[in-house]
Every structure is written in structure tokens, then in C-alpha cells.
Amino acid sequence: MSLQDDLTAVRRNLNELVRSVERLERDVARQASAAPGAPGDGAIVLVPDTPYDSSLWTDSDDEGLGSRDRRAP
């Protein structure tokens, strides 16, 4: 291949990359507008200060500490 052929191929690939990025930006913008208030669209997500209901953790094990009814090694 000559230098001119290489430059033509680089331009073609760069143009395709630009088109792909523009298409991706449009898709992301469309998804963000379809789900207003979704995280990632700039909306503030409020997390309450109230404690969680302890019944949520009734059957859970402490991660990394093993089961409650067994001793750690």
C-alpha cells in the first residue's frame, strides 16, 4: 500500500468512528429522555436518613464472617 492509500484508510476509519460516537450519543440522549429522574440524567437522588426495617436482614448472613450458627475457622 502506498502512503496515500494508508491515509485514505485512516480517514475512512476516523469518519466511521465519528459516526459511531454520534450514534451512541443520540442513543444515550434518547434513553435519558425516556426515563426522566433515572440516575445518570443529572437528577438528584435523595436517600432517607431513617434506618432500614430490621426485618430485611432476618435471614441474612454477615458477609465475610460466615454463618451465625457456625464458628469461623
Rosetta silent file (secondary structure, phi, psi, omega in degrees, C-alpha in Angstrom):
SEQUENCE: MSLQDDLTAVRRNLNELVRSVERLERDVARQASAAPGAPGDGAIVLVPDTPYDSSLWTDSDDEGLGSRDRRAP
SCORE:     score description
SCORE:     0.000 S_00000001
   1 L     0.000  145.344  177.439    0.000    0.000    0.000 S_00000001
   2 L   -87.553  168.857  178.155    1.131    3.487   -0.686 S_00000001
   3 H   -61.142  -38.247  179.505    1.113    6.308    1.823 S_00000001
   4 H   -64.168  -40.877  177.661   -1.922    7.808    0.076 S_00000001
   5 H   -63.749  -40.175  178.611   -3.837    4.532    0.426 S_00000001
   6 H   -64.132  -42.918  179.183   -2.957    4.399    4.125 S_00000001
   7 H   -64.901  -38.971  177.714   -4.144    7.986    4.652 S_00000001
   8 H   -62.902  -42.475  179.234   -7.386    7.250    2.820 S_00000001
   9 H   -65.256  -40.122  178.864   -7.985    4.203    5.019 S_00000001
  10 H   -64.231  -43.820  178.721   -7.270    6.226    8.178 S_00000001
  11 H   -61.583  -42.956  179.924   -9.706    8.957    7.090 S_00000001
  12 H   -62.507  -45.084  179.586  -12.379    6.376    6.324 S_00000001
  13 H   -66.394  -38.284  178.460  -11.922    4.692    9.706 S_00000001
  14 H   -65.917  -41.092  177.121  -11.914    8.037   11.511 S_00000001
  15 H   -63.093  -40.624  177.876  -15.141    9.075    9.773 S_00000001
  16 H   -65.109  -38.820  177.117  -16.751    5.787   10.751 S_00000001
  17 H   -62.825  -44.124  179.295  -15.613    6.317   14.356 S_00000001
  18 H   -61.538  -43.846  178.552  -17.133    9.811   14.399 S_00000001
  19 H   -62.923  -40.013  179.611  -20.430    8.444   13.048 S_00000001
  20 H   -65.739  -41.470  178.914  -20.452    5.685   15.648 S_00000001
  21 H   -65.700  -42.234  177.854  -19.828    8.121   18.506 S_00000001
  22 H   -62.017  -40.413  178.267  -22.578   10.443   17.245 S_00000001
  23 H   -64.804  -41.353  178.181  -24.975    7.490   17.037 S_00000001
  24 H   -63.996  -42.434  178.407  -24.037    6.436   20.577 S_00000001
  25 H   -61.888  -40.749  177.762  -24.582    9.975   21.885 S_00000001
  26 H   -64.258  -42.560  179.703  -28.041   10.069   20.283 S_00000001
  27 H   -62.697  -43.145  179.729  -28.938    6.691   21.790 S_00000001
  28 H   -64.967  -42.998  179.004  -27.822    7.776   25.264 S_00000001
  29 H   -63.644  -38.972  179.735  -29.739   11.057   24.989 S_00000001
  30 H   -66.602  -41.484  179.144  -32.856    9.203   23.844 S_00000001
  31 H   -67.100  -37.721  179.728  -32.651    6.734   26.738 S_00000001
  32 H   -67.602  -36.326  179.876  -32.134    9.547   29.245 S_00000001
  33 H   -76.615  -23.010  179.087  -35.160   11.418   27.946 S_00000001
  34 H   -76.929  -21.768 -177.689  -37.256    8.237   28.000 S_00000001
  35 L  -128.449   70.950  179.458  -36.567    7.734   31.712 S_00000001
  36 L   -64.182  142.298 -179.013  -36.634   11.125   33.428 S_00000001
  37 L    87.299   -3.999  178.427  -35.462   11.016   37.004 S_00000001
  38 L   -74.721  145.555  178.125  -33.299    7.974   36.360 S_00000001
  39 L   -56.899  141.306  179.969  -29.802    8.106   37.880 S_00000001
  40 L   102.115  -11.562  179.141  -27.304    9.444   35.406 S_00000001
  41 L   -98.523   11.980  178.694  -29.517   12.134   33.939 S_00000001
  42 L    92.714   -4.600 -179.641  -28.337   14.749   36.415 S_00000001
  43 L   -74.581  145.808  177.702  -31.289   14.306   38.769 S_00000001
  44 L   -84.703  129.691  178.666  -30.576   14.327   42.485 S_00000001
  45 L  -102.687  118.391 -179.753  -31.432   11.066   44.215 S_00000001
  46 L   -87.807  131.071  177.296  -32.458   11.546   47.841 S_00000001
  47 L  -110.790  121.804 -176.632  -31.511    8.822   50.295 S_00000001
  48 L   -68.624  151.681  178.703  -33.525    8.925   53.529 S_00000001
  49 L   -85.806   -9.804 -178.183  -31.758    9.126   56.878 S_00000001
  50 L   -69.858  143.838  179.915  -34.229    6.778   58.541 S_00000001
  51 L   -68.175  152.332  176.489  -32.893    3.315   59.371 S_00000001
  52 L   -70.286  156.247  176.499  -33.943    0.345   57.289 S_00000001
  53 L   -66.524  125.362 -176.170  -36.502   -2.076   58.645 S_00000001
  54 H   -65.054  -18.162  178.637  -34.536   -4.748   60.551 S_00000001
  55 H   -68.385  -16.218  176.483  -36.824   -7.474   59.153 S_00000001
  56 H   -64.773  -26.219 -173.401  -34.999   -7.037   55.837 S_00000001
  57 H  -105.841   13.330 -174.474  -31.951   -8.706   57.375 S_00000001
  58 L   -55.324  -49.626 -174.999  -33.696  -11.568   59.222 S_00000001
  59 L  -101.736   17.531 -176.431  -32.315  -14.465   57.160 S_00000001
  60 L   -92.528  154.137  174.252  -29.063  -12.885   56.042 S_00000001
  61 L  -101.846  153.836  174.604  -25.556  -13.906   56.986 S_00000001
  62 E   -75.692  117.030 -176.907  -22.825  -11.415   57.772 S_00000001
  63 L   -61.978  132.799  178.439  -20.750  -11.384   54.621 S_00000001
  64 L    84.477  -10.550 -178.682  -17.207  -12.483   55.226 S_00000001
  65 L  -109.132   -6.329  179.095  -17.946  -13.671   58.763 S_00000001
  66 E    88.100 -177.896 -178.662  -19.675  -16.938   57.962 S_00000001
  67 L   -75.152  155.340 -178.136  -22.999  -18.240   59.143 S_00000001
  68 L   -70.242  -28.681 -176.400  -24.370  -17.290   62.535 S_00000001
  69 L   -92.375    4.311  178.528  -24.783  -20.881   63.668 S_00000001
  70 L  -123.784  156.248  178.063  -21.219  -21.926   62.797 S_00000001
  71 L   -89.572  148.734  176.013  -17.846  -20.890   64.127 S_00000001
  72 L   -70.115  149.168 -179.057  -15.280  -19.175   61.968 S_00000001
  73 L   -67.359    0.000    0.000  -12.249  -21.334   61.123 S_00000001
